[in-house]
Amino acid sequence: MARMFRLTLEFDGAEFEGWQIQPSGRRTVQGELEIALARVTRERARTVGSSRTDSGVHAEGLVASVRLETALEPERLQRALNAALPEDVAVREVALAPDGFDARRDATGKLYRYSLWNAPERSPLRRRRALCLLRPLDLARIRAAAKQLVGSHDFASFQAAGSQVTSTVRTLRRLDVTGAPGDAVDFWFEGSGFLRHMVRNLSGTLIEVGSGRRDPEGMTALLAARDRKRAGPTAPAHALTLVSVSYAPCAELASC
């Protein structure tokens, strides 16, 4: 009898063309996961991911759902998958889920972290996971700008060009700035959902604010403009990490 499984994945996105399988056949997280599932279970199962991460973006807690006929229990399935997966992706947790569980549709929130190394000297150990900015940022200016972005807004100014969605209104529940100049600085974005490149575009704009190239009080006008050309550049993908995905309690339990 087929059962629904919920898988939580961690991966280094440097060598992946994002999560979703590509028509070009380029290497993706979904592709590697489905190859491993086929080896372990002898089933050709299609997975659903909570997020379509961009090329180069990392994850500490991307969630995938998959329906399998396997008799393996979650703990044994996890061990078998990690033995079959390449070294840059691992399954952190496997759990049973309700029959109708969909990792993307049922997600109620996502938490992203954009990481900066803001010190006078570069850090070779952080170069693959953080954006190196040698000149000190003014975090007070960044926090003042961030306050204007929290809440429900039309984020069209921060959407990648060419995107096709029915609405560009999103709710940003949290935008925190942690760390200090001379060390690591992180932007934390938590919301119910995000537009394509929205977090990276927000990060690029906030970096301009912290560098003194943009007025921190201008975020409200920037939102109202609904013009991508008015916002800052798209920050590089390698410094972005999907930290976690949240679900309603019932969606996390096989018994609900």
Residue, then its C-alpha position, 0 to 999 in steps of 0.5 A: m500500500a502506497r504511503m506519503f513521505r515528507l523528506t527534509l533536505e540539506f544541500d550545497g547548491a554550488e553545483f546544482e541548477g536549482w531544485q527543479i528538473q531541467p529539460s536540458g538535463r542539467r544537474t538538479v537536486q530533484g533529479e539526484l533525489e529521484i535517482a536515489l529513490a529509484r535505486v533504493t525503492r525500485e520505484r519511479a516516483r516524482t517528488v514535489g519540492s517546497s521551493r524552486t530554489d535558483s541555481g547556486v542557492h543552498a538549503e538547510g531545510l527544503v521539504a519534499s513530498v513523495r508517494l511510495e509503495t516501499a515497505l521501508e520505515p522512515e528511519r531506514l529509508q533515510r539511511a538508504l537514501n543518504a547512502a545513495l545520494p551524492e556528497d552535496v545533498a543529504v536527507r536530514e529527516v524522513a517522516l510519514a505524512p497525510d495522503g494528500f500532503d503536498a510540500r509546495r502547496d501546503a507550506t505556510g511559511k519559509l525562512y531564508r538567510y542572506s549571508l554577508w562577510n563584511a570585514p576589511e579582509r576577505s574570508p576564503l572559508r566563507r567565499r562559497r556561502a557569503l557575499c564578501l563586502l570589504r567596506p563596512l555597512d551601516l546596519a542602522r540604515i539597513r534596519a530603518a529600510a527593513k522596517q518599511l518592507v515588513g507586512s503585506h505589500d505589492f513587491a513587484s519592484f523586487q520581482a525578477a523581470g519576465s515572471q508570470v504570477t497572478s498577484t505580486v502581493r506577498t506578506l513579509r512577516r520578518l526581516d531581521v538584520t543580525g551581526a556587525p560590521g567587521d564580521a558576519v552579517d545576515f539578513w533573515f527573511e520570513g514570509s508566507g511566500f516569495l516572488r522569483h528572486m525577491v529575496r535576492n533583489l531585496s538583499g541587493t537593495l538593502i546593501e545599497v542602503g547600507s553602503g550609502r548609495r540609497d536613502p533608507e526612507g525610500m522603501t515605501a516609495l519603491l514599493a509603490a512604484r512597482d518598477r523593477k528598474r527602481a530597485g537595487p541589483t540582484a544579489p548573488a545566489h551563492a550567499l542565499t540559504l533556504v533555512s526552513v519551511s513551515y506547515a500547519p501542525c496537521a500537515e506534519l502528522a501522518s495520523c491527522 
